[in-house]
Amino acid sequence: MNVIENRKDEHVRIALEKHVSADHNQWDDIILTHNALPELNYDEIDISTTLFGKDLGAPLIIAAMTGGYTLAKDINERLAYTASHLQIPMGVGSQRAALENPNLRQTYGIIKDYDVPLRIANIGASQLVLWGHKKTVQHVQDMVSMIDAHAIAICLNFLQEVVQFEGEPHAKGCFDEIKLLSEEIDIPIIIKESGAGISQDVAVRLLKTNIACIDVGGKGGTSFAAIEHYRAKLRSDYLNARGGQTFWNWGISTPQSIREVGEAINWKLPLIATGGIRNGLDVAKAIILGARCAGVAQALLKASTESKEATLLESEVIIKELRAALFLLGIDSVQHMPEVKYEFRKLS
Ligand SMILES: Cc1cc2nc3c(=O)[nH]c(=O)nc-3n(C[C@H](O)[C@H](O)[C@H](O)COP(=O)(O)O)c2cc1C
């Protein structure tokens, strides 16, 4: 395995074996009011939605996780099987490994074998800066064709880059490149954080580009600082292990980020709430707060290393819980969820 393949493998293994979540999950602080007289039938609840003009079976996205080494092909295949079965979107992990080693393309491309309604390509934002514009456009086209993608996520993962021992924390020129790219390519661009959230200021800046969507990728679930802490520790690298620990809980929580970004951009772009979603009740809270879809990674990771059946079952449980939440709120469709009143127990 080369450096990137090894890194992707370690990310999955550490996320499976260690506790790598933020210390507090703010989805627990959102209180919904029980409706003891819901006046609707469970099996009539409509959880379908749309994103980028695609009809989706539920407002749930399988978030970017992996690709680029042998086990990743199996994981992506099981996730794609699930996404196809439930007609929900799926992202692959950063495709950089396959750009550098074409033998790895199929570890991502396997998802083309399944009828996934919305396939999302993925690349870290610092790559855009390192490549420069011409190369970025070529690589984006290549990543899109690798999985026959309907959209591409550009991952703002500067927290990870700065705490990672082999990280590349290059952010200068990133905004300009996103803007230029968004004006040139005709595939929807999702700007996605990966655990530290999007602030109001950043959202307002992003609205000046032609991007199609923001995935706020907030704090509360998988912490990449935690994962990089353990990777550094494996190497007895005190300098980087310490940074990962210090920034373990850095960032803006996902619920807070959804609210603040939505208000700052006047809900002009669809938002995705990834970060800390553990079950269908969290998904319901995300949609009530204003997200179009909720993204889930860690909650499906273990099952996706086991079998297609286990992955599908885990996802079906999440969807059943989402339906149950709507039933207990007396809400008959996803479209009516933003009307539901909620309280924040506390802000953290
Ligand atoms: C093992 C692992 C690998 C990941 N790799 C990527 C990646 O390559 N690109 C990306 O945008 N996000 C990546 N993520 C971040 C997820 O897409 C998601 O934003 C984050 O895990 C928060 O969701 P969660 O709390 O449900 O895990 C990865 C997450 C995990 C657990």
The ligand as an SDF file (V2000), in Angstrom:
LIG
                    3D

 31 33  0  0  0  0  0  0  0  0999 V2000
  -13.6510    6.4640    8.0410 C   0  0  0  0  0  0  0  0  0  0  0  0
  -14.1390    7.7720    7.5210 C   0  0  0  0  0  0  0  0  0  0  0  0
  -13.5930    8.3030    6.3650 C   0  0  0  0  0  0  0  0  0  0  0  0
  -14.0530    9.5210    5.8500 C   0  0  0  0  0  0  0  0  0  0  0  0
  -13.5250   10.0100    4.6690 N   0  0  0  0  0  0  0  0  0  0  0  0
  -14.0490   11.1440    4.1240 C   0  0  0  0  0  0  0  0  0  0  0  0
  -13.6190   11.6060    2.8580 C   0  0  0  0  0  0  0  0  0  0  0  0
  -12.7570   11.0120    2.2110 O   0  0  0  0  0  0  0  0  0  0  0  0
  -14.1700   12.7430    2.3610 N   0  0  0  0  0  0  0  0  0  0  0  0
  -15.1310   13.4450    3.0430 C   0  0  0  0  0  0  0  0  0  0  0  0
  -15.6440   14.4520    2.5600 O   0  0  0  0  0  0  0  0  0  0  0  0
  -15.5420   13.0240    4.2690 N   0  0  0  0  0  0  0  0  0  0  0  0
  -15.0410   11.8990    4.8100 C   0  0  0  0  0  0  0  0  0  0  0  0
  -15.4820   11.4660    6.0240 N   0  0  0  0  0  0  0  0  0  0  0  0
  -16.3880   12.3400    6.8060 C   0  0  0  0  0  0  0  0  0  0  0  0
  -17.8590   11.9370    6.6950 C   0  0  0  0  0  0  0  0  0  0  0  0
  -18.3430   12.1050    5.3790 O   0  0  0  0  0  0  0  0  0  0  0  0
  -18.7130   12.7680    7.6560 C   0  0  0  0  0  0  0  0  0  0  0  0
  -18.6800   14.1180    7.2420 O   0  0  0  0  0  0  0  0  0  0  0  0
  -18.2300   12.6830    9.1010 C   0  0  0  0  0  0  0  0  0  0  0  0
  -17.8100   11.3660    9.3940 O   0  0  0  0  0  0  0  0  0  0  0  0
  -19.3180   13.0780   10.0990 C   0  0  0  0  0  0  0  0  0  0  0  0
  -20.4080   12.1790   10.0400 O   0  0  0  0  0  0  0  0  0  0  0  0
  -20.6660   11.0770   11.1900 P   0  0  0  0  0  0  0  0  0  0  0  0
  -20.6820   11.8220   12.4730 O   0  0  0  0  0  0  0  0  0  0  0  0
  -21.9760   10.4460   10.8060 O   0  0  0  0  0  0  0  0  0  0  0  0
  -19.5440   10.0980   11.1140 O   0  0  0  0  0  0  0  0  0  0  0  0
  -15.0660   10.2320    6.5350 C   0  0  0  0  0  0  0  0  0  0  0  0
  -15.6150    9.6850    7.7010 C   0  0  0  0  0  0  0  0  0  0  0  0
  -15.1740    8.4770    8.1920 C   0  0  0  0  0  0  0  0  0  0  0  0
  -15.7980    7.9150    9.4530 C   0  0  0  0  0  0  0  0  0  0  0  0
  1  2  1  0
  2  3  1  0
  2 30  2  0
  3  4  2  0
  4  5  1  0
  4 28  1  0
  5  6  2  0
  6  7  1  0
  6 13  1  0
  7  8  2  0
  7  9  1  0
  9 10  1  0
 10 11  2  0
 10 12  1  0
 12 13  2  0
 13 14  1  0
 14 15  1  0
 14 28  1  0
 15 16  1  0
 16 17  1  0
 16 18  1  0
 18 19  1  0
 18 20  1  0
 20 21  1  0
 20 22  1  0
 22 23  1  0
 23 24  1  0
 24 25  2  0
 24 26  1  0
 24 27  1  0
 28 29  2  0
 29 30  1  0
 30 31  1  0
M  END
$$$$
